[in-house]
């Protein structure tokens, strides 16, 4: 065995040649016996071809290559790039692909589950846990794509088999949320003028709540329309109804003159404008819903599901619903596909298919003859 301890390190190094190529590196251990065990394994891996150029590919290199070949060409590129950054941070950018095992992925998942988020800045902001769907999308799904491409396309040898089924976290099925006309009227009736306008936009366009807090410059008179910008998802152009455009235009003009960040404000007795914060508007909507007798969880975000479900049910058009909700990937819109069931049911009812009663009247079971007495077909 050819291990030695450099004067500048406490760890033993290995140094040997195989088929004319030199292999050297740290064993990461401090005793000769353990160092020899490490070197023995390295020699075995070299003989199996696990130390060629491809096998030395790190996660950072693999993620970068997958991004160039696949990721950046997808509609959800911005979000994918962000998720690749999270993946590399939690698994380790210098971790070799051949060293990523089920256990390594499991540790990364647990780290991500331990990280939360806040919906608004400030010392009193509430911290929320990440959903299982988010953790899967940040760790399991991108890593699986990278390793599959490494195995099938880049022909990296020695990749461990990973038990993805055991790793992926169970995801909650999308709730079917529809607010009836009576529920919408009751909720709006309990809102003040500003909250009623916000709720109208949520129930009409399916905005995420944070998207409602757009700057005055987001309003485009030509169209009219809104341009909503999201750091992860890019820009989203929203055509406006004429009645909504008039109110937004009036608010945008006053907010811009007062140099406010959003179009939501209140006016005091002196005529000064005071912005309404994210938290304050959220509180107003929740209290109004409670007074209206609406007690379901996630009431405000439920408006987005209401629009997605009802729009798809009414039109049966996935692409139109995708555009309305600003989804980059149509897979996100497919979570509302349950709305198509009603359209399918209506189409089946409209077809001129026989009813069960008609089938019963028209069908008479044929008496089975004994095997030896079966009639021969007549010509």
C-alpha positions, 0 to 999 in steps of 0.5 A: 500500500502506498499511503503517507502522511504529509508534514502539513496535514494530519491526514494520510494521503494515497498515491498510486498508478493504474494503467499509466494514470496517477491517482492521489488524494487525501484519505481523510483519516489519521491512522495508517490502517484506516488509510490503507483501507481507504486506499484499497477501496479507491483502487477497487473503484478505479479498477471498476471505472468509478474514478474517470472524469465523469465519475468525478462530476460534482453536484454543482457541475451536474446541476450546471450541465443539466441547467444548460441542456434542459432546465433553462429551456423550460417555461419554469426556468426562473423557478428551476434555477432557484430550486437548483441553488437550494439543492446544491446548498443543502446537499453540498455543491462539491458532493460527487454524484456517485456519493449521493445515496438515499441517506444523503438525500434524506438528510437534505430533505430533513434540512429543508423541512426545518427551514421555514418562511415568513410572508411579510417582513418585520419582527412580528412576522409569523413563521410558516413551515414549508409544505411537503410539496415544496420540499419535494420540488426543491430537493427530490424532483430536481435531483432525480432529474439530474441523476437520471440524466447523468445515468442515461445521457452522460453515462456516469458509472457507479451511481448508487440506486436511490429509493425515491419512493421512500424519500418523496414526502406525501403531498396533500391533494388540492382542495376543491374550493368554490365560493357560491354567489351567496357566499361571495355577496356576503363576504363583500358586504362585510368589507370596507371599500378598499377590502371589497376592491381587493376581494373583487380582484381576488375572486375575478382574476385569481391573484396570489394575495401578494400580487394584489399589492402591485405598484401604481406603474403596473397599470397599463392604460393601453389594453387596459391591463396589469403587468405583475412582476414576480422574482421567481416567476417573471412577468404576467400580463393580466387583461382587465375588465373595464369596471376594474380598470377604471377603479385601478386607474383612479387609485394608481394616479393618486398613489403615484402622485403621493409616491406610495408603493402600492395603490392601496391607501386611506385618506384622512380628514386633511386629505393625506394618503396613508398606505394599507399594509399587507398584514392590515388588509389580510386581517380585514378580509379574514374578519369580514369572512368571519362576520359573513359566516365563512370559516374554511381554512385558507380563505384568502388563498382559496379565492385563487383555487376558486378562480382556477376551478370555476374558470376551467369548469366553465371553459374546459380550456387548460391553456386559457386557465393557465394564462389567467393564473400566470402558471409557467408550467401547465402541470401547475394548472392540471391540479384544477383538472377535477373541474373538467369532470363536470364538463365530461359529465355534461358531454356524456349526458348530451350524447345519444347513448342508450339509457340503462332502461333501453339496454334492458329492454333491447337485450335478451340473454341467449339460452346456452345450448349443450356443447354437442347440440350447438347450431351450425351457422347457416349460409 
